[in-house]
Amino acid sequence: MNIELKIYDESYQNDAISLFKNMYLELVYAIPYLPKDDEMMKQIDISIQHIFKYGTGVMAFMDKKLVGYFLGYSVPQLFGPVKGIYSPMVGHAANKEYRRLIYAKMLEFSLKNWVDQGYLSFATTLLAHDKGVLKEFNITGFGMRCMDSIRKTSRINTCVDDVIIHKAEVKDLADISVLHQYHHEYYRSSPIFMPREPEDALADINEWMSHENHHLWIAKKDNQAIGYIRIQPNGESIVSHNHQVMNVTGLYVLEVCRNSGVASLLLDVVQQFLIEQKVDLCGVDFETLNQRAYQFWNRYFIPYTMSVARRIDERVIS
Ligand SMILES: CC(C)(COP(=O)(O)OP(=O)(O)OC[C@H]1O[C@@H](n2cnc3c(N)ncnc32)[C@H](O)[C@@H]1OP(=O)(O)O)[C@@H](O)C(=O)NCCC(=O)NCCS
């Protein structure tokens, strides 16, 4: 079969929206509680219109019909001091038939165009259900970096002796800021290696708490702060913005207190709160490079996206 590749063209935006929605509904078939209401469909429309306006990329055609698109946003520095392209979950889709082949062709064509323009770092968020697409990115040199995951709000059966959890108030923020600082620095460690600028942890957590519908809990043992968890209405993916979803955006337990159920207990307290608030879904995004997070979240949540990244050797353009 003949797949024709072209630079993207805004006039195909509505066809692209249909392609993406079909793919998203395949994901919903695999995870039936994912949002699929009018709000979600509208959010998909807006996000695809945005990337067609401000992004760059390619389209694939068979018999003059759009069968795939792959667009991303230009990022001045992506995972290092080189310019890159980030393609979010709505940034690409392809017909179910020949999907892997269409992606292979779009990757070859788009990477050539982008590398010719000096882009050397690439990240793409893939819908988690299609392992063929993931494989195509993997064999093209893209490695796993992060995930968005979700669970239906429900209690977690756990119990930890001598640990007390309560909802944090302003007077708790000084204690939490010490843990928040450790958490911030943790991402520099092996095997994560994410550079982090020094920050004022107390100012940061105070600022975070000042926003509406941001909630924080602290775990204490012998009156010492040993862990915290926080939730908010928005995470990073468009699914996380849906009104049915609240998102965990921070969880940390002191190293000496790990592996005894403290984080599970914190998560259970969040579940109780969300049940009371009638929030049906709980989301989280995390670095898969962070082995502890990968292990922990996969125990309680189902991944709905996987983000992959590739850094190209700069000598190819020198
Ligand atoms: C990820 C993190 C929060 C987990 O905290 P934790 O308190 O060790 O988590 P838990 O104790 O609930 O679960 C860890 C292990 O303890 C075991 N465990 C022991 N007692 C338990 C109990 N009573 N209830 C539940 N789990 C228990 C679990 O089975 C689990 O084992 P597994 O990892 O082999 O599946 C912690 O490692 C951490 O702070 N990491 C650094 C920061 C970080 O990565 N944060 C996540 C941000 S996205």
The ligand as a Gaussian input file, in Angstrom:
#p B3LYP/6-31G(d) Opt

LIG

0 1
 C        7.144000       6.240000      46.480000
 C        7.093000       6.377000      48.003000
 C        6.221000       7.576000      48.361000
 C        6.484000       5.101000      48.582000
 O        6.404000       5.271000      49.990000
 P        6.293000       4.024000      51.003000
 O        5.793000       4.562000      52.290000
 O        7.557000       3.260000      51.012000
 O        5.164000       3.147000      50.291000
 P        4.433000       1.879000      50.909000
 O        5.146000       1.459000      52.156000
 O        2.991000       2.142000      51.009000
 O        4.664000       0.811000      49.770000
 C        6.011000       0.396000      49.514000
 C        6.191000      -1.086000      49.799000
 O        5.909000      -1.366000      51.158000
 C        5.132000      -2.553000      51.267000
 N        4.319000      -2.472000      52.472000
 C        4.779000      -2.854000      53.659000
 N        3.811000      -2.684000      54.584000
 C        2.727000      -2.210000      53.980000
 C        1.434000      -1.844000      54.403000
 N        1.059000      -1.925000      55.683000
 N        0.556000      -1.337000      53.508000
 C        0.924000      -1.214000      52.207000
 N        2.155000      -1.543000      51.759000
 C        3.055000      -2.043000      52.617000
 C        4.341000      -2.542000      49.986000
 O        3.933000      -3.840000      49.642000
 C        5.305000      -1.986000      49.007000
 O        6.076000      -3.011000      48.480000
 P        6.430000      -3.073000      46.918000
 O        7.046000      -1.712000      46.594000
 O        7.380000      -4.198000      46.820000
 O        5.141000      -3.288000      46.186000
 C        8.526000       6.535000      48.604000
 O        9.375000       5.551000      48.090000
 C        9.124000       7.906000      48.336000
 O        8.888000       8.864000      49.082000
 N        9.940000       7.996000      47.270000
 C       10.600000       9.242000      46.942000
 C        9.620000      10.283000      46.400000
 C        8.761000       9.729000      45.315000
 O        9.199000       8.971000      44.462000
 N        7.501000      10.145000      45.318000
 C        6.544000       9.765000      44.317000
 C        6.343000      10.957000      43.492000
 S        5.572000      10.664000      41.982000

